Amino acid sequence: MAIKTADENRTGSKLRTWLQAARLQFYPMAWIAYTLGAVCAEHLYNGFHIKPYLAGYLCLFLLELLTVLLNDYFDYETDKLNKNGSLYSGGSRAIVAGHLSFSEMRVGIVSIFLLLLLSISLLIHVSPNLPALGIVTLMLVGILLGAGYTVPPLKFCYRGFGELVVGLTHSPYVLIAGFFLQTGNINSPVPWLLSVPLFFAILAAILLAALPDYDADMAVRKKTFAVIFGPRKATLAAMICVLMAALSAGAVLLFKILPSAGVALMIVCIPHALILLKAMVKVRRQHLFGCRIDRVIQMALSYIIWFGFIPLLVLFMNLNV
């Protein structure tokens, strides 16, 4: 039986640390929304281009990874004070725990940024029918919103815009990206309408995820919704967003976009919303702020998936008919 050397153990440990820093648990939601946009384009225009789809997702994956690493680097002060860090909030804690140094994180950030530039070049190369300027603009918007979340001078999450930026980047942005990279346009109202329930569901989850970080964010004057308006109002806002996600899902019925998807969403989302709202009422009544609420955040994150997965499943079924 082979015995691992000290170097092999260190390499394996460092790899696990980088995987921890990447926070891969959040990526499937963006992938589902991106794929929904691409399949929506095929549904409307009867064509699917695999190379732009794959190269486009590579760009978005690297963009999300870059954003996560930048957040860890520039959110160090609040993460250091945060006693409630978990899988869902408080950053990856790779720097805080001493598993990665600031210099190592800088090398990782620069490396991912260079890979992102190469991936954008690849995307332009495999998408001859798309305007290069449109692709570059799409990616620049993503970099601006992603990096600007914590990076100076924008620092959206320190100026009261953090939750809004997360909601926009993880719903309309990625969904429209999937649609644009198949069609070269963003004029159809269908992908925009499909992104609305996703936006509200994501906003609810990000509002909740900031509650365990409340004390640390308050200490460093990070202006999350909870810090600006108080955790009780932030919880109430999250509850309203849960309701808005379910109600806006009815738009796919009202506008006759995907009637069967609308029915399925109502059947699945309403019970989930009621259970989630009950848990959120408990958080608000018992003042569970500045402490871990992992189960409630898990429920909020799983609530998001329905608004991408069900329309995507319905579109696939229609395409195969």
N, C-alpha and C positions, 0 to 999 in steps of 0.2 A: 504493500500500500504506500503510495507516494506521500511524502511529507512536504507541506508547503513551506517555502522559505519565508524569511521575514520580509523580503522585498515583495513577494507575491501577496502576502497578507496586507502589506501597506497599500499595494495597488488595488486590491479588492476593496479595502476600506475606503480609499479615496474615490473609487468609482461609485460606491454606495452613497458617499457623501454628496457627490455631484447629482446623483439621481434624486436624492432628498432635496437638494437645492432647486432642482428643476420643477418640483411639485407637479408631477405628471398626472395626478388625480383630477386636475381641472381641465385637461386638454380635450377629453372626449366631447364635452359640451360644444366647444367651438367647432370641432370636426363635424358634428351632427348638423349644426347650423350651416356650415360651409357646404356640406354635401346636399343639404336641402335646397340651397340656392342653385347648385349645379343641376340637380335633378329637376327642379322647377323649370329651368331653362330648357331642358330636354323635353319636358312635358308640353311646353308652349311652342317650341321651335323644331321639335323632332330631330335633335342632333346632340350627340354627346362627344366631347373631345377629351380623351383620356390624358394626353400629355399636358395640356394646360391645367387640367384638374390636379394631377399629381405634383407638377412643379409649383402650382399656386399654393397647394396645401403645405408643401415644404417651406415656402416663404412664410406662410402664416404660422407654422409650427415654430420656426426659428424666431419669428417676431414675438410670439408669446413667451418663448424661452428667454429671449433678450429682456423682455419686460419684467419677468419674474426675477431674474438675476439683478437687474437694476433696482428693483424694489427692495431686495435684500440688502443691497449696498447702501442705498440712500435712506432706507428706513431703519438703519441700525439703532439709532438712539431710542426710538419708540419700542422696537423689538427687544432691546436690552432691558427695558423697564417692564415689559409685559410678562406677567406671571401666569397668563392663561393661554400661552401659545399651544396650538394643537395642529392637527392635520388640516384644519380648515381656516385658521386665522393666526395672526401673529408672525407671518413669514415662515420661511423654512428653518430659521434659527441656525443655519450652517455656520454663519460668522459669529453669532452670539455664543454658540456652544464651543467655539474655537476649532471646529472641524475644518474650516476654510479661513485663510487669512484674507485681509483686504487686497493684498497684492495678487493672490491667487484668483480672487473674484474679479479683479480688473482684467487679468489675462483671459479669464473665461468670457467676460463681457466683450472684449475686443475680438476674440476669436469668433464668437457667435455673430457679431456684427459683420465681420468680413465674410463669413459663410452666408449671411443673409444677402449681402451685396452680390455675391456669386450666384445665389439662387434666383435673385431678381433678373440677372443677366440670362440665366438659363430659361426662366419663364418667358422672357421676351423672345429668345431664340426659338422656343417650341410653340410660339403663338404668333405666327406670321400674319394671321388674319385679324389680329387685335392691334389697336393703336398703341405704339410703344409709350407715348406720352400718357395715355390713360392708365397703363400698367404702373408706370413710375409714380403717377399721381396717387393711385390707389395705395401703393406701398408707402409713399411719403406720409399720407394721412394716417396709416397704421402706425408708423414709427413715431409720428408726432403725438398721437393719442397714447400709445403704449409707453414710450420713454417719458413723455411729459407727465405721466401719472405721478412720478416722484422726483424726476430729475429737474434740477434748477435750469433755467429760471421759471419754467411753467409750474411745476409742482402742483398739479391739479388737485391732488388729494389734500394738500395743505391750504387750499384756497376755497374749499367748499364744493368742488366739482368732481371729486373722486368717484362717488357712486354713479353719477351721470355718465362719466367716461367709461367705466366698466360696463354699464348697461349698453351703451352705444357700440363699444368695440366687440362685445360678445353676442350681439343680436343683429342689428341692421348691417353693421360693417362686414362681418364675416359672411352673412347670408348674401348680401349684395355682391361681395367679392366672388363668391361661387357662381352667381348669376352672370356677372360681368365677364368673367374669364371664359364663359361658354358662348356669350352672345356679343360682347363688345358694347353693350348698352345697359343703362340702368333706368330706362324709361317706363318699363312695365310696372303697374301698381301691385302686381301679385306678390313678388318677393318682399316688397315694403310692408304690405298688409300682414304677411306671414311672420314678419319680424316683430310685430307689435306685442303679441302675447309673450314672446320670448323676452322682450325688453322688460316688461313688468315683472315677470318671474325672476329674472336675473337681478333686477333692482331690489326685489324683496329679499333675496338671499344675501346680497352684498350689504344691505342695511343691517340684517341680523348678524352677519359675520363681524361687523364692527363693534358689536356690543361687548364681547369679551375683552376687546382692546381699549375700551372706553377710558379707563384710568390712565393707561400709558399714553394714549393719544392726547388726553387732556394735559398731561404733564409736559408734553413737547409742543403743545398748541397745534396739533394736527387737526385741521378743521373738517372732520367727518360730520355727517348729518347729526350723529348722536352727540358730538361735542358742541355743535352750534345750537341745536334745539333741545338737547337733553335726550337721554335714552328712552324715556317713556314715549315721547313724540316720535322718536325714530322707530320704535316698535310698532306704534300705531300706523306710521307711514308704510312700514313693511306689510302690515295686515291689509291696508288699502291696496297695495301693489299686488298682493296675492289675489284679491277679489278682481282687480282690473285685468289681471292675466286671464282669469277664467272667463270674465265677461267679454273681453276683446277677442277671445278665441271664437266667440260666436260670430265674429265678422266673417269667418270663412263660410258660415252658413248664410249670413245676411247678403254678402256679395256673391254668393254662389261660386266661390273659388274652388273649394274642395268640400262639397256637402258631406260626404261620408267621413272625412277627417274631422269636420266640425262636430258631427254626432259622436264620434269616438272620443274626441277631446272632452266633450261635455260629460260623457259617461264616466271617464277615468278621472278627470281633473276636479270635478265638483266634490266627490268624496275625499280626495286627497287634500283639496283646499280646506274643507271643513275640519279635517283632522289636524292639519297644520295650523289653522287659525285657533283651534282649541289650545294647542301647545303654546302659541304665541300669547294668548290671553293669560296663560299661567305665568309666562315670563314677565309680562307687564304687571300683573297683580302682585307677584311675589318679589318684584324688583330684582330679577336675576340679571343684573347688569354688572359688568366688571368681573364676571366669573364665566366658566366654561358652560356652554349650552350646546355641546356637540350634537346631541340627538336632534334638536330642533333645526340646527344648521343642515344636518344630513337630510332631513325631511324637505327643507327648502331647496337644497341642491337637486334632489331627486325629482322635485316638482317641476324644475326647469326642463328636464329631459323630455317630458311628455310633449311639450309644445314644439319640439323639433322632431322627435322620433315618430310620433303618430302621423303628422303630415308627410314625412319622408316615406314611411311604410305605405301609406295610401297612394302616393305618387308611384312608387315602385310597382305596386299591384296594378295600377292603371296602365303603366307602361308595358306590363307583361300580358295585358289582356289582348 
